[in-house]
Amino acid sequence: RASGSDRPSRPSFLRRRAYPAAFCIRSPRDIFGSARTTPISTVMTRRFLARLALALVAAATPLAAQEVVLDRWRADPALVFDAGEIMLSDLDYTARALVVFAESPNQPQYQEQLRLIAAGTAELALRDVIVLVDSDPRSGSDARDTLRPRGFSLVLVDKDGTVVFRKPDPWDVREISRQIDKLPSRIDELRR
């Protein structure tokens, strides 16, 4: 080296990079006299990891609530649950979901469907059906995000997560039961 230093020159890929100030964020150490800057990518990585940690903590909390919903349903299959309380994936191989969507709880088709369901809860309980309702389009429930209904909609999701049917009008429990009884998963259940 021209400077006369005893230290050998380091290859360029091993040298500490000097980032331009426009691409750096000053760290707290800079406030107290250090001239060091931190690349934005490092700061963004730290922020991402912090947000990821918060998301994981937040995700663990609803899990307990979802288990409570399943326990309540097992205790009384005639109950009707809000779709925001549970994720459809939590019902996989446990229960069939009958989801009733509406734009408002005052919608006539919604009221009629709930009346029809209330009259036949025993038939649905025999077929492992959990009834979920969502009458708020802004709810952001997992069921609404996954199934994407328009207006009033009656959707049956099988135990393996496949959508069996979507109906734009209320259906009687007898008709719903017939559709469930035709499913391969239900036929297997009856054979056992």
Sequence and secondary structure as in RCSB ss.txt:
>XXXX:A:sequence
RASGSDRPSRPSFLRRRAYPAAFCIRSPRDIFGSARTTPISTVMTRRFLARLALALVAAATPLAAQEVVLDRWRA
DPALVFDAGEIMLSDLDYTARALVVFAESPNQPQYQEQLRLIAAGTAELALRDVIVLVDSDPRSGSDARDTLRPR
GFSLVLVDKDGTVVFRKPDPWDVREISRQIDKLPSRIDELRR
>XXXX:A:secstr
 TT  SS    GGGS     GGGEEE HHHHTT   EEEHHHHHHHHHHHHHHHHHHHHHHHHHHHHHHHHHHHH
 TT EEEGGGS GGGGTTT EEEEEE S TT HHHHHHHHHHHHTHHHHHHTTEEEEEE  TTS  HHHHHH   
SSEEEEE TTS EEEEESS   HHHHHHHHHTSHHHHHHHH 
